[in-house]
Amino acid sequence: MTGYRIWMSVVVGALLIGSAATLALADMVESELTDKATTVASVSLGYRGVSGEDNAGRALEYDSLESSALFKAKLYTDVGKFHLDLGVDYLNEDDYAAEVHLNSKALLRLDLSTQRFYHNLDHIPYDNGYRGGEAGPPLIRTPTAAPADGSRPDALFPSTPTTSYTTPDFTTPAGTMNPAYNNYYTDQDSGNDYGLHLDMSEAKLKLKLPDYPAHVVLSYWRYEKEGEKQLRFVDESCATACHMQSKTRDIDRVTEEFKAGVDAHIGFIDVALEGLLRTFRDRESIPVDDFGTHDLAPGQTFSDYQHDEDPDSKLKELTLKLNTAPSGGLVGSASFTLGERENQSDLSAPNPVEATTDYYKTAADVTYTPGEKWTVSFRYRLLDLDADNTNAFADYYAQGDDLQVRQAIDITRAWYEAAVNYRPSRSLTLKAELSRQDIDRSNTGTPTTIQDSFGHTITDTWELPDEETITRVKLGFNSRLMEKSALKLNGWLVYQKNDEPAYGTSFADSLELFVATSYAPSPFWGLMANANLLTQENKDHELYEVSLDQEKQQQNGSLGAWVNPREGLSFDLNYGFFRTAIDQEQLYGTTDGYMIEDDSASYRQTVHSVTAGVTWQALEQLSCRLEGYLVRSKASWDPDFDTETFAYPQYASPTDIYYFPAEASSSDLRDISELDIRQNGVRARANWQIDEKWACSAEATYDKYDEIGSDTYDGSAQTAMISFSRSW
């Protein structure tokens, strides 16, 4: 299949290039014999060897990790009005890129490109060596093999024989019992490795009408994912037991985009009309697995059901654009877009999920430059979304009752911005921006509860604000100081206010500062530095009448230096820092009797990175480069709530329910969520120009991933490459 796609790409590309070249060569004939011709070509052949240890995909996440021969080619020719630029970089069938640029300066421009790379994915271990219990109750698990390294253990609530009760208030003892497993794991494909091929291809063609200032523009873009990934899901209600499953999911997905447009210059106005069609197709079947009963669907029995669908979709747009000439003191542009997006679900049960969104977008920009010191601009954007979805799942409960579905939210979003640039001198620019965003939503408000025939509570609206306003102010500057602009300094300060944040991750107040500078007093050395500080907070969010305040602090910055102590020798050193601190109130559980409030949960993340390198021109024909990096990352989530006792149900049979008192505590949550990762690597390269036509290159790399406290994902990878090239 891969070879078929490659050959098809070659054939289609050859046809396109051939047809385009015909037009270009016809235009070339008109060029005079005195036109200067330039043609440059080169070809490289070599081999790259790869070796890895343990989980090498963590060390080289975007690499196929396969040893292979390599090939590179470059062709550039410019003959009068004809220009061709072709490049190919082929490592193996998992990693390659190619591009062609053809330009007949009077009539045509053609751009073709394709690239592929490989993404290594993790396989989180779910195979703990236990089998059985899938058809419970009762859930009986027996060890059959050694657990996989890093696998999740089955969980008991409580973990030892305990007095059980016939009521959840612990008033009627029922004797001591051995609790069954409440959380248990199954890995259907425990030995599989996962990864995806990612392919991106694009073709653009622009034709100029010979006797009129107009163009026809055609383009095609394709993004394809193919391979295998891990699918993790729960196959029954967690009210009795959570059965966590893992299996392999085949991936074969294609996104395609077609564009066709025409533009023309009509007097003072440029006019463009563009149509777009984008489709997404999942060419694999929907996963099917055996599911147990669920408390929201008591009519559904143990059976095979589809799940985790990624529905096909289609998007259509038509856009009209108008703009004035980009030169002059007053410049304006406007556009209007009509569009529709449609989900195309293939679910057979309980029902396909149908969803359609109609929308329109408008935009307008005006820029006025009264003189060399001032520039004033205004921008306006409007987005209106009208969304519809399936109203109900028919016969969802298998007794003739429908499951009602909330209507989708309709949104109107208007955005306004005014900006002023002031240049008091050639070396200083001051900037100020003021923007406002108004958001209107439908199908929102305080939900009313509806009881279905099974006593389930259904809310008919989304508990979001009907209106939301976001105001943003930005002040900035850009300066060049000292002789020959040796010192450059720029920065900005942004304040944003949200009058009614819609979600728990939204913030009511945000303040951000950015400053960057570079200093190069001579060709021999220089410094660079930047810093970015962000603080955000939300004191107005509630859920189930519980306050969930949140505050976020984030800092990141970098510092770099380079030195050229003598001709042919240079050193560079860079340091980066990133830190995130979030303090927030959290709510665990939403059912009365099973809710925990935590008013002091925190999350911390820090990343330190160092890179260093040296470049040495050992001889006129020999250059060398040595560089290395070190990254240290730490993260932890630290909840803090009091130990509480809850009643966990245990089914001795489908009709006999017993309750066990079991404690919930935050004492171990930090330990199981904490990460401490070290990544380091080194790269050495040498380039030898043998003579005017022949050259040789060699490169070796080493990368290592090390997670402190666990070796489940540790790994390293080494590569060595040598190539010879010939130029003409």
C-alpha positions as CSV (number, residue, x, y, z in Angstrom):
1,M,0.0,0.0,0.0
2,T,2.9,2.4,0.8
3,G,4.6,1.6,-2.4
4,Y,1.4,2.2,-4.3
5,R,1.0,5.7,-2.8
6,I,4.6,6.6,-3.5
7,W,4.3,5.6,-7.2
8,M,1.0,7.3,-7.6
9,S,2.5,10.5,-6.1
10,V,5.4,10.2,-8.6
11,V,3.1,9.7,-11.6
12,V,0.7,12.6,-10.6
13,G,3.7,14.9,-9.9
14,A,5.2,14.0,-13.2
15,L,2.0,14.8,-15.0
16,L,1.6,18.1,-13.2
17,I,5.2,19.1,-13.8
18,G,5.0,18.0,-17.4
19,S,1.9,20.1,-18.1
20,A,3.3,23.0,-16.2
21,A,6.6,22.8,-18.0
22,T,4.8,22.9,-21.4
23,L,3.4,26.3,-20.6
24,A,6.7,27.4,-19.1
25,L,8.8,26.3,-22.0
26,A,6.4,27.9,-24.4
27,D,7.0,31.1,-22.5
28,M,10.8,30.4,-22.5
29,V,10.9,30.5,-26.3
30,E,10.2,34.1,-26.2
31,S,13.3,34.8,-24.1
32,E,16.3,36.2,-25.9
33,L,19.3,34.1,-26.5
34,T,21.3,36.5,-24.4
35,D,19.4,35.6,-21.2
36,K,21.8,34.3,-18.6
37,A,21.2,30.6,-17.7
38,T,22.0,29.2,-14.2
39,T,21.7,25.5,-13.3
40,V,22.9,23.9,-10.1
41,A,22.5,20.2,-9.1
42,S,23.7,17.9,-6.4
43,V,23.2,14.3,-5.3
44,S,24.0,12.7,-2.0
45,L,24.1,9.0,-1.1
46,G,24.8,7.5,2.3
47,Y,23.8,5.3,5.1
48,R,22.4,5.9,8.6
49,G,22.6,3.2,11.3
50,V,20.3,3.2,14.4
51,S,20.4,1.3,17.6
52,G,18.2,1.6,20.7
53,E,17.8,0.3,24.2
54,D,14.6,-0.3,26.1
55,N,12.0,2.4,25.2
56,A,14.0,4.1,22.5
57,G,10.9,5.9,21.2
58,R,10.9,8.1,24.2
59,A,14.5,9.2,23.4
60,L,13.7,9.8,19.7
61,E,9.9,10.4,19.7
62,Y,9.7,11.4,16.0
63,D,12.0,8.9,14.4
64,S,11.3,5.5,12.7
65,L,14.4,4.1,14.5
66,E,15.3,2.0,11.4
67,S,18.7,1.7,9.8
68,S,18.6,2.6,6.1
69,A,20.4,4.0,3.1
70,L,19.7,7.7,2.5
71,F,19.4,9.8,-0.6
72,K,19.3,13.5,-1.2
73,A,19.0,15.5,-4.5
74,K,18.8,19.1,-5.4
75,L,18.2,20.8,-8.7
76,Y,17.9,24.5,-9.4
77,T,17.7,26.1,-12.8
78,D,16.9,29.7,-13.8
79,V,16.8,30.4,-17.5
80,G,15.3,33.8,-18.3
81,K,11.6,33.6,-17.5
82,F,11.8,30.0,-16.4
83,H,12.7,28.9,-12.9
84,L,12.7,25.4,-11.4
85,D,13.7,24.3,-7.9
86,L,13.5,20.6,-6.9
87,G,14.6,19.0,-3.7
88,V,14.4,15.4,-2.4
89,D,15.4,14.2,1.1
90,Y,14.8,10.4,1.5
91,L,15.9,8.6,4.7
92,N,13.5,5.6,4.5
93,E,9.9,4.8,3.8
94,D,9.0,6.3,7.2
95,D,10.9,9.5,6.9
96,Y,11.2,11.5,3.6
97,A,10.4,14.9,2.1
98,A,10.2,16.3,-1.4
99,E,9.3,19.6,-3.0
100,V,9.1,21.1,-6.5
101,H,8.7,24.8,-7.3
102,L,8.1,25.8,-10.9
103,N,7.7,29.4,-11.9
104,S,7.2,30.9,-15.3
105,K,7.3,34.4,-14.2
106,A,4.8,35.7,-16.7
107,L,2.1,33.0,-16.6
108,L,2.4,30.3,-14.0
109,R,3.6,29.2,-10.5
110,L,3.4,25.6,-9.3
111,D,4.4,24.3,-5.9
112,L,4.3,20.6,-4.9
113,S,5.4,19.2,-1.6
114,T,5.1,16.0,0.3
115,Q,6.6,14.8,3.6
116,R,6.3,11.9,6.0
117,F,7.6,11.2,9.5
118,Y,7.0,8.7,12.2
119,H,5.6,9.3,15.7
120,N,6.4,6.7,18.4
121,L,3.6,6.2,20.9
122,D,3.5,4.8,24.4
123,H,1.9,1.6,25.4
124,I,0.7,2.1,29.0
125,P,0.8,-1.3,30.7
126,Y,-2.6,-2.7,31.7
127,D,-1.4,-6.4,31.9
128,N,-1.0,-7.1,35.6
129,G,-1.0,-10.9,35.3
130,Y,-4.5,-11.4,36.5
131,R,-7.4,-12.9,34.5
132,G,-11.1,-13.6,35.1
133,G,-13.9,-11.6,36.6
134,E,-15.0,-10.0,33.3
135,A,-18.5,-11.6,33.5
136,G,-19.2,-11.0,37.1
137,P,-20.6,-10.6,39.6
138,P,-18.9,-11.9,41.6
139,L,-15.6,-10.7,40.3
140,I,-13.0,-13.4,40.8
141,R,-9.4,-12.6,39.6
142,T,-6.6,-15.2,39.6
143,P,-2.9,-14.7,38.7
144,T,-1.9,-16.5,35.5
145,A,1.4,-14.7,34.6
146,A,4.0,-12.2,35.9
147,P,2.7,-8.6,35.6
148,A,4.1,-6.4,32.9
149,D,6.6,-3.8,34.1
150,G,4.7,-0.7,35.2
151,S,1.3,-2.2,35.0
152,R,-1.6,-1.0,37.1
153,P,-2.6,-3.3,40.0
154,D,-6.2,-4.4,40.7
155,A,-7.8,-2.4,43.5
156,L,-9.9,-3.5,46.4
157,F,-12.1,-1.3,48.5
158,P,-11.2,-2.1,51.3
159,S,-8.1,-4.2,50.7
160,T,-8.6,-6.7,53.5
161,P,-11.6,-8.8,54.8
162,T,-13.9,-6.3,56.5
163,T,-17.3,-6.2,58.2
164,S,-20.0,-5.5,55.6
165,Y,-23.4,-3.9,56.0
166,T,-26.8,-4.3,54.3
167,T,-27.3,-0.5,54.3
168,P,-25.0,2.3,53.3
169,D,-25.3,4.0,56.7
170,F,-23.5,1.1,58.4
171,T,-26.4,0.4,60.9
172,T,-27.0,-3.3,60.0
173,P,-23.9,-5.6,60.1
174,A,-23.8,-8.5,57.7
175,G,-20.6,-10.2,58.8
176,T,-17.0,-10.2,57.6
177,M,-16.5,-10.7,53.9
178,N,-13.7,-10.8,51.4
179,P,-14.3,-7.8,49.1
180,A,-14.1,-8.5,45.4
181,Y,-12.2,-6.3,43.0
182,N,-13.7,-2.9,42.3
183,N,-11.0,-1.7,39.8
184,Y,-9.4,-4.2,37.6
185,Y,-7.4,-4.2,34.3
186,T,-7.2,-6.2,31.1
187,D,-4.8,-5.7,28.2
188,Q,-5.9,-7.5,25.1
189,D,-2.7,-6.8,23.2
190,S,0.0,-6.5,25.9
191,G,3.0,-7.0,23.7
192,N,2.2,-4.5,20.9
193,D,4.3,-1.5,20.0
194,Y,2.5,1.6,18.8
195,G,3.3,4.4,16.4
196,L,1.8,6.4,13.5
197,H,2.9,7.4,10.0
198,L,2.1,11.1,9.5
199,D,1.9,12.1,5.8
200,M,1.3,15.7,4.6
201,S,1.1,16.6,0.9
202,E,0.2,19.9,-0.8
203,A,-0.1,21.2,-4.4
204,K,-0.7,24.8,-5.4
205,L,-1.2,26.2,-8.8
206,K,-1.5,29.9,-9.7
207,L,-2.3,30.9,-13.3
208,K,-2.2,34.5,-14.6
209,L,-4.6,35.5,-17.3
210,P,-2.4,36.8,-20.2
211,D,-4.3,40.0,-21.0
212,Y,-6.0,40.9,-17.7
213,P,-4.7,41.6,-14.1
214,A,-6.3,38.5,-12.7
215,H,-5.3,35.0,-11.4
216,V,-6.8,31.6,-10.9
217,V,-5.6,29.8,-7.8
218,L,-6.1,26.0,-7.2
219,S,-4.7,24.1,-4.2
220,Y,-5.0,20.7,-2.6
221,W,-3.8,19.6,0.9
222,R,-3.8,16.2,2.4
223,Y,-3.0,15.0,5.9
224,E,-3.0,11.2,6.6
225,K,-2.5,9.2,9.8
226,E,-1.8,5.5,9.5
227,G,-0.6,2.9,12.1
228,E,-1.6,1.6,15.5
229,K,-2.3,3.3,18.8
230,Q,-3.5,2.2,22.3
231,L,-7.2,2.4,23.0
232,R,-8.2,2.5,26.7
233,F,-11.8,2.4,27.9
234,V,-14.1,1.3,30.7
235,D,-16.6,-1.4,29.8
236,E,-19.2,-1.2,32.6
237,S,-20.6,1.0,35.3
238,C,-18.2,2.0,38.0
239,A,-21.0,2.0,40.5
240,T,-20.2,-1.7,41.1
241,A,-16.7,-2.2,39.5
242,C,-14.5,-0.4,37.0
243,H,-13.2,-2.7,34.3
244,M,-10.4,-0.9,32.6
245,Q,-9.5,-2.3,29.2
246,S,-6.7,-1.8,26.7
247,K,-6.5,-2.9,23.1
248,T,-4.9,-2.0,19.8
249,R,-6.7,0.4,17.6
250,D,-5.9,0.5,13.9
251,I,-5.6,4.0,12.6
252,D,-6.2,5.0,8.9
253,R,-7.5,8.6,8.8
254,V,-7.4,11.1,6.0
255,T,-8.1,14.9,6.0
256,E,-8.3,16.5,2.5
257,E,-8.8,20.1,1.6
258,F,-9.6,21.5,-1.8
259,K,-9.5,25.3,-2.6
260,A,-10.3,27.1,-5.8
261,G,-10.3,30.8,-6.2
262,V,-10.0,33.7,-8.6
263,D,-8.7,37.2,-7.9
264,A,-8.6,40.4,-10.0
265,H,-7.5,44.0,-9.8
266,I,-10.3,46.3,-10.6
267,G,-9.3,49.9,-10.4
268,F,-8.4,50.8,-6.8
269,I,-9.9,47.5,-5.5
270,D,-8.6,43.9,-5.4
271,V,-11.4,41.3,-5.5
272,A,-11.0,37.6,-4.6
273,L,-13.5,34.8,-4.5
274,E,-12.5,31.5,-2.8
275,G,-14.3,28.2,-2.3
276,L,-13.1,25.5,0.2
277,L,-14.1,21.9,0.8
278,R,-12.5,20.0,3.7
279,T,-13.3,16.3,4.5
280,F,-12.3,14.0,7.2
281,R,-12.6,10.2,6.7
282,D,-11.9,7.4,9.2
283,R,-11.3,4.4,6.9
284,E,-11.2,1.9,9.8
285,S,-14.3,0.4,11.3
286,I,-15.7,1.6,14.7
287,P,-14.3,-0.4,17.7
288,V,-16.6,-3.1,19.0
289,D,-16.3,-4.7,22.5
290,D,-18.4,-6.5,25.1
291,F,-19.9,-4.2,27.6
292,G,-21.7,-4.9,30.9
293,T,-24.8,-3.1,32.2
294,H,-24.8,0.6,32.9
295,D,-26.9,2.5,35.5
296,L,-27.9,5.0,32.8
297,A,-29.2,2.3,30.5
298,P,-30.8,-0.5,32.5
299,G,-32.4,-1.9,29.4
300,Q,-29.0,-2.5,27.8
301,T,-27.7,-6.1,28.5
302,F,-24.2,-7.7,28.3
303,S,-23.4,-7.5,24.6
304,D,-21.1,-6.2,21.9
305,Y,-21.4,-2.4,21.4
306,Q,-19.7,0.2,19.2
307,H,-17.7,2.8,21.1
308,D,-15.2,5.6,20.7
309,E,-16.2,6.6,17.2
310,D,-14.4,9.4,15.4
311,P,-17.1,10.4,12.9
312,D,-16.4,11.5,9.4
313,S,-17.0,15.2,8.7
314,K,-17.3,17.7,5.9
315,L,-16.8,21.4,5.9
316,K,-17.8,23.8,3.0
317,E,-16.9,27.5,2.8
318,L,-17.3,30.3,0.3
319,T,-15.4,33.6,0.9
320,L,-15.5,37.0,-0.8
321,K,-12.5,39.3,-0.1
322,L,-12.0,43.0,-1.0
323,N,-9.0,45.1,-0.3
324,T,-7.4,48.3,-1.5
325,A,-3.8,48.7,-2.7
326,P,-1.3,48.0,0.2
327,S,0.5,51.3,-0.4
328,G,-0.7,54.7,0.5
329,G,-1.9,56.5,3.7
330,L,-5.2,54.7,3.9
331,V,-5.5,50.9,3.4
332,G,-8.6,48.8,3.9
333,S,-9.8,45.2,3.5
334,A,-13.0,43.3,4.2
335,S,-14.2,39.7,3.8
336,F,-17.4,37.6,4.2
337,T,-17.6,33.9,4.6
338,L,-20.5,31.4,4.5
339,G,-19.9,27.9,5.8
340,E,-21.3,24.6,6.9
341,R,-19.8,21.8,9.0
342,E,-21.5,18.4,9.1
343,N,-20.8,15.3,11.2
344,Q,-21.4,12.0,9.3
345,S,-21.7,9.4,12.0
346,D,-21.8,5.6,11.2
347,L,-22.9,4.4,14.6
348,S,-25.5,1.7,14.3
349,A,-26.6,1.6,18.0
350,P,-28.1,3.3,19.9
351,N,-28.3,5.9,17.1
352,P,-25.9,7.9,14.8
353,V,-24.9,11.2,16.3
354,E,-25.9,13.8,13.8
355,A,-24.6,17.3,14.1
356,T,-24.6,20.2,11.7
357,T,-23.2,23.7,12.2
358,D,-24.1,26.6,9.9
359,Y,-21.9,29.7,10.3
360,Y,-20.9,33.0,8.8
361,K,-17.8,35.1,9.4
362,T,-17.1,38.8,8.6
363,A,-13.8,40.7,8.9
364,A,-12.8,44.3,8.3
365,D,-9.4,46.1,8.6
366,V,-8.6,49.7,8.2
367,T,-5.1,51.2,8.5
368,Y,-4.3,54.9,8.4
369,T,-0.8,56.4,8.2
370,P,-1.0,60.2,8.4
371,G,2.7,60.6,8.5
372,E,6.0,58.8,9.2
373,K,5.5,58.8,13.0
374,W,1.9,57.6,13.4
375,T,0.0,54.6,12.3
376,V,-3.6,53.9,13.4
377,S,-5.5,50.7,12.7
378,F,-8.9,49.3,13.4
379,R,-10.0,45.6,13.2
380,Y,-13.4,43.9,13.4
381,R,-14.3,40.2,13.4
382,L,-17.7,38.5,13.7
383,L,-18.4,34.8,14.0
384,D,-22.0,33.4,14.2
385,L,-22.5,29.7,14.8
386,D,-25.9,28.0,14.5
387,A,-25.5,24.4,15.7
388,D,-28.0,21.5,15.6
389,N,-27.6,18.0,16.8
390,T,-29.6,14.8,17.4
391,N,-32.6,15.5,19.7
392,A,-32.9,12.0,21.2
393,F,-31.5,8.5,21.0
394,A,-34.5,6.3,20.1
395,D,-35.2,3.2,22.2
396,Y,-32.0,3.9,24.2
397,Y,-33.3,1.9,27.2
398,A,-34.4,-1.1,25.1
399,Q,-38.0,-0.6,26.5
400,G,-39.2,1.9,24.0
401,D,-38.0,5.0,25.9
402,D,-35.8,7.6,24.3
403,L,-32.8,9.3,25.8
404,Q,-33.2,13.1,25.5
405,V,-30.1,15.0,24.3
406,R,-29.4,18.7,25.1
407,Q,-29.4,21.1,22.2
408,A,-26.1,22.4,21.0
409,I,-25.0,25.9,21.9
410,D,-25.4,28.7,19.4
411,I,-22.7,31.3,19.6
412,T,-22.2,34.8,18.3
413,R,-18.7,36.2,18.9
414,A,-17.9,39.8,18.0
415,W,-14.3,41.2,18.3
416,Y,-13.1,44.8,18.0
417,E,-9.6,46.2,18.1
418,A,-8.0,49.6,17.8
419,A,-4.2,50.0,17.7
420,V,-1.8,53.0,17.6
421,N,1.9,52.9,16.6
422,Y,4.0,56.0,17.4
423,R,7.6,56.4,16.2
424,P,9.2,59.4,17.9
425,S,12.5,58.4,16.3
426,R,13.9,55.8,14.0
427,S,15.2,53.8,16.9
428,L,12.0,53.7,19.0
429,T,8.5,52.5,18.4
430,L,5.6,52.7,20.9
431,K,2.5,50.6,20.5
432,A,-0.9,50.5,22.2
433,E,-3.8,48.2,21.6
434,L,-7.4,48.0,23.0
435,S,-9.7,45.1,22.1
436,R,-13.1,43.8,23.2
437,Q,-14.8,40.5,22.6
438,D,-18.5,40.1,23.1
439,I,-19.9,36.5,23.3
440,D,-23.6,35.6,23.2
441,R,-24.8,32.0,23.7
442,S,-28.2,30.3,23.4
443,N,-29.5,27.2,25.2
444,T,-27.8,28.3,28.4
445,G,-28.8,29.3,31.9
446,T,-29.8,27.6,35.2
447,P,-30.9,24.1,34.1
448,T,-34.3,22.7,34.9
449,T,-34.4,19.0,35.8
450,I,-36.5,16.4,34.0
451,Q,-37.1,12.9,35.3
452,D,-37.2,10.2,32.7
453,S,-39.1,6.9,33.2
454,F,-36.2,5.4,35.0
455,G,-35.8,8.3,37.5
456,H,-32.7,9.7,35.9
457,T,-32.3,13.5,36.1
458,I,-31.8,15.2,32.7
459,T,-30.8,18.9,32.4
460,D,-32.2,20.7,29.3
461,T,-29.8,23.6,29.1
462,W,-26.1,24.3,29.5
463,E,-25.1,26.0,32.8
464,L,-23.0,28.7,31.1
465,P,-23.4,32.5,31.0
466,D,-25.7,33.9,28.2
467,E,-23.2,36.8,27.7
468,E,-19.5,37.1,28.2
469,T,-17.3,40.2,27.6
470,I,-13.5,40.0,27.4
471,T,-11.5,43.3,27.4
472,R,-7.8,43.4,26.6
473,V,-5.3,46.2,26.8
474,K,-1.7,45.9,25.5
475,L,1.2,48.4,25.7
476,G,4.5,47.7,23.9
477,F,7.7,49.1,22.6
478,N,10.6,48.2,20.2
479,S,13.9,50.0,20.4
480,R,17.4,49.9,18.8
481,L,20.1,51.6,20.8
482,M,23.8,52.3,20.7
483,E,25.9,52.5,17.5
484,K,24.8,50.2,14.7
485,S,21.9,49.1,16.9
486,A,24.2,47.0,19.0
487,L,21.5,46.9,21.8
488,K,18.0,45.9,20.9
489,L,15.2,45.9,23.4
490,N,11.5,45.2,23.1
491,G,8.6,44.2,25.3
492,W,4.9,44.4,26.1
493,L,2.4,44.3,28.9
494,V,-1.1,42.8,28.5
495,Y,-4.0,43.0,30.9
496,Q,-7.2,41.1,30.2
497,K,-10.5,41.2,32.1
498,N,-13.3,38.6,31.7
499,D,-16.6,39.8,33.3
500,E,-18.0,36.2,33.5
501,P,-15.7,33.3,32.8
502,A,-17.6,30.5,31.3
503,Y,-15.5,27.5,32.3
504,G,-13.4,26.4,35.3
505,T,-10.3,26.7,33.2
506,S,-11.2,30.3,32.2
507,F,-9.7,33.2,34.1
508,A,-11.4,36.5,35.2
509,D,-8.2,38.5,35.4
510,S,-4.9,38.0,33.5
511,L,-1.7,40.0,33.5
512,E,1.3,39.2,31.3
513,L,4.7,40.9,30.8
514,F,7.3,40.1,28.1
515,V,10.8,41.6,27.8
516,A,13.5,40.6,25.3
517,T,16.9,42.0,24.6
518,S,20.0,41.3,22.5
519,Y,23.5,42.9,22.8
520,A,26.2,42.5,20.1
521,P,28.8,45.2,20.6
522,S,31.2,43.5,18.1
523,P,31.4,40.5,15.7
524,F,33.3,38.6,18.4
525,W,30.6,38.1,21.1
526,G,27.0,38.7,21.9
527,L,24.2,38.1,24.5
528,M,20.5,37.4,24.2
529,A,17.8,37.2,27.0
530,N,14.1,37.2,27.3
531,A,11.5,36.8,30.1
532,N,7.8,36.2,30.1
533,L,5.7,36.5,33.3
534,L,2.0,35.5,33.6
535,T,-0.5,35.7,36.4
536,Q,-4.2,34.6,36.1
537,E,-7.0,34.1,38.6
538,N,-10.7,33.1,38.7
539,K,-12.5,33.7,42.0
540,D,-16.1,33.4,40.6
541,H,-16.4,29.7,39.5
542,E,-18.8,27.4,41.3
543,L,-20.0,23.8,40.7
544,Y,-22.8,22.1,42.7
545,E,-22.8,25.2,44.9
546,V,-19.1,24.6,45.7
547,S,-16.6,27.4,45.2
548,L,-13.7,26.4,42.9
549,D,-11.3,29.4,43.0
550,Q,-8.1,29.1,40.9
551,E,-4.9,31.0,40.7
552,K,-2.1,30.5,38.1
553,Q,1.5,31.8,38.0
554,Q,3.7,31.1,35.1
555,Q,7.3,32.2,34.4
556,N,9.6,31.4,31.5
557,G,12.8,32.9,30.2
558,S,16.0,32.2,28.4
559,L,19.6,33.4,28.4
560,G,22.1,32.9,25.5
561,A,25.6,33.9,24.6
562,W,28.0,33.3,21.7
563,V,31.7,34.0,21.3
564,N,34.0,34.0,18.3
565,P,37.5,34.0,19.9
566,R,39.2,33.7,16.5
567,E,38.3,33.1,12.9
568,G,36.9,29.6,12.3
569,L,36.0,29.0,16.0
570,S,32.8,29.8,17.8
571,F,31.0,28.8,21.0
572,D,27.4,29.1,21.9
573,L,25.5,28.5,25.2
574,N,21.8,28.7,26.0
575,Y,19.7,28.3,29.1
576,G,15.9,28.0,29.3
577,F,13.6,28.0,32.3
578,F,9.9,27.3,32.5
579,R,7.7,27.2,35.7
580,T,4.0,26.8,36.3
581,A,2.3,27.1,39.7
582,I,-1.5,26.5,40.0
583,D,-3.4,26.7,43.3
584,Q,-7.1,25.8,43.2
585,E,-10.0,24.4,45.0
586,Q,-11.2,21.0,43.7
587,L,-14.3,18.9,43.9
588,Y,-14.1,15.1,43.7
589,G,-17.4,13.3,42.9
590,T,-20.8,14.8,42.2
591,T,-23.2,12.5,44.0
592,D,-24.5,13.2,47.5
593,G,-22.6,11.1,50.0
594,Y,-19.7,10.7,47.6
595,M,-18.3,14.2,47.3
596,I,-15.0,15.5,48.6
597,E,-14.1,19.2,48.7
598,D,-10.4,20.2,48.6
599,D,-9.7,23.9,49.2
600,S,-5.8,23.7,48.8
601,A,-4.9,21.5,45.8
602,S,-1.8,22.6,44.0
603,Y,0.1,21.8,40.8
604,R,3.8,22.6,40.2
605,Q,5.9,22.2,37.1
606,T,9.5,23.3,36.4
607,V,11.7,22.7,33.3
608,H,15.4,23.6,33.0
609,S,17.2,23.2,29.7
610,V,20.8,23.8,28.7
611,T,22.3,23.6,25.2
612,A,25.9,24.1,24.3
613,G,27.9,23.9,21.1
614,V,31.1,24.6,19.4
615,T,31.8,25.1,15.7
616,W,35.4,24.6,14.4
617,Q,36.7,25.3,10.9
618,A,39.7,23.0,11.3
619,L,40.8,23.4,7.7
620,E,39.6,25.4,4.7
621,Q,37.8,22.2,3.5
622,L,36.9,20.7,6.9
623,S,34.3,22.1,9.4
624,C,33.2,20.4,12.6
625,R,30.3,20.9,15.0
626,L,29.7,19.4,18.4
627,E,26.6,20.2,20.5
628,G,24.8,18.8,23.5
629,Y,21.6,19.3,25.5
630,L,20.3,18.6,29.0
631,V,16.6,18.9,30.0
632,R,15.4,18.4,33.6
633,S,11.6,18.4,34.1
634,K,9.6,18.0,37.3
635,A,5.9,18.1,37.9
636,S,3.6,17.2,40.8
637,W,-0.1,17.4,41.7
638,D,-0.6,17.8,45.5
639,P,-4.2,17.6,46.7
640,D,-4.9,18.0,50.4
641,F,-8.2,16.8,51.9
642,D,-9.1,15.1,55.1
643,T,-9.6,11.3,55.3
644,E,-13.2,10.4,54.8
645,T,-15.2,7.2,55.0
646,F,-17.6,6.1,52.2
647,A,-19.9,3.1,51.6
648,Y,-18.6,1.1,48.7
649,P,-21.3,-1.4,47.3
650,Q,-20.4,-5.0,46.7
651,Y,-22.7,-7.4,44.8
652,A,-22.7,-10.9,46.2
653,S,-25.3,-11.7,43.6
654,P,-27.4,-9.5,41.2
655,T,-29.9,-9.0,44.0
656,D,-27.8,-9.1,47.2
657,I,-25.9,-5.8,47.8
658,Y,-23.5,-5.3,50.7
659,Y,-21.6,-2.1,51.7
660,F,-18.1,-1.8,53.0
661,P,-16.8,1.2,54.9
662,A,-13.6,2.3,53.1
663,E,-11.5,5.5,53.5
664,A,-10.5,8.0,50.9
665,S,-7.3,10.0,51.5
666,S,-5.1,12.3,49.5
667,S,-1.9,10.9,51.2
668,D,-0.7,8.9,48.1
669,L,-2.0,11.0,45.3
670,R,1.1,13.2,45.0
671,D,3.4,10.2,44.9
672,I,1.6,8.5,42.0
673,S,1.3,11.7,40.0
674,E,4.8,13.0,40.5
675,L,7.2,13.2,37.5
676,D,11.0,13.7,37.5
677,I,12.5,13.4,34.0
678,R,16.0,13.8,32.7
679,Q,16.7,14.0,28.9
680,N,20.1,14.5,27.5
681,G,21.9,14.1,24.2
682,V,25.0,14.9,22.1
683,R,25.5,15.4,18.4
684,A,28.8,15.5,16.5
685,R,29.1,16.4,12.8
686,A,31.9,16.9,10.3
687,N,31.7,18.2,6.7
688,W,34.6,17.7,4.3
689,Q,34.7,19.5,1.0
690,I,37.0,17.1,-0.9
691,D,37.2,19.2,-4.1
692,E,34.9,21.5,-6.1
693,K,32.5,18.7,-6.9
694,W,32.8,16.1,-4.2
695,A,32.0,16.4,-0.5
696,C,31.6,14.0,2.5
697,S,29.6,14.3,5.7
698,A,29.5,12.2,8.9
699,E,27.3,12.6,11.9
700,A,26.7,10.7,15.2
701,T,24.1,11.3,17.9
702,Y,23.1,9.9,21.3
703,D,19.8,10.6,23.0
704,K,18.6,9.3,26.4
705,Y,15.3,9.5,28.3
706,D,15.4,8.8,32.0
707,E,12.4,9.0,34.4
708,I,13.5,9.1,38.1
709,G,11.7,6.6,40.3
710,S,10.5,4.4,37.4
711,D,12.2,2.7,34.5
712,T,9.1,1.8,32.6
713,Y,9.6,4.3,29.8
714,D,13.4,4.8,30.1
715,G,15.3,4.4,26.8
716,S,18.2,5.6,24.7
717,A,19.0,5.7,21.0
718,Q,22.2,6.1,19.0
719,T,22.6,7.0,15.3
720,A,25.6,7.2,13.0
721,M,25.4,8.5,9.4
722,I,27.9,9.0,6.6
723,S,27.1,10.4,3.1
724,F,28.9,11.4,-0.1
725,S,27.7,14.1,-2.4
726,R,28.5,15.2,-5.9
727,S,27.5,18.6,-7.4
728,W,27.4,20.0,-10.9
